[in-house]
Amino acid sequence: MAMGRIIKFYREDGKCPVTEFLDTLPSKTAQKVLWVLKLIEQLERVPSQFFKKLEDTDEIWEVRADYGRDAIRLLGFWSDGSFIVLTNGFQKKSKKTPTTEISLAENRRRKYRGRGNHE
């Protein structure tokens, strides 16, 4: 079987922002997010309702998990073709993805690349 995508969480200074964010979610919402992450790792073609590139960004991708009225988004980037490094998560409150979240993901991407992380 072909190797799928591998999702990693960005770490900095011993902290993992995505894990910390997921820990704040209600259990059922967090389970939905983890289900979507598993889909992304396993499906050859992931429907854009779950995973898509954000327009007008520096190669930032968005994981999309909706549960009830909760719209959860995780941002990240590709590393070495098969790794997706997730940098931050937030609860979406409006149509547009907040520019502060996109900037945070882009900054973490630059730091990650600058550290020479290619694991």
Helices and strands as residue ranges (DSSP letters): E 6-9, H 17-23, H 27-42, E 51-53, E 61-67, E 70-79, E 83-91, H 99-114
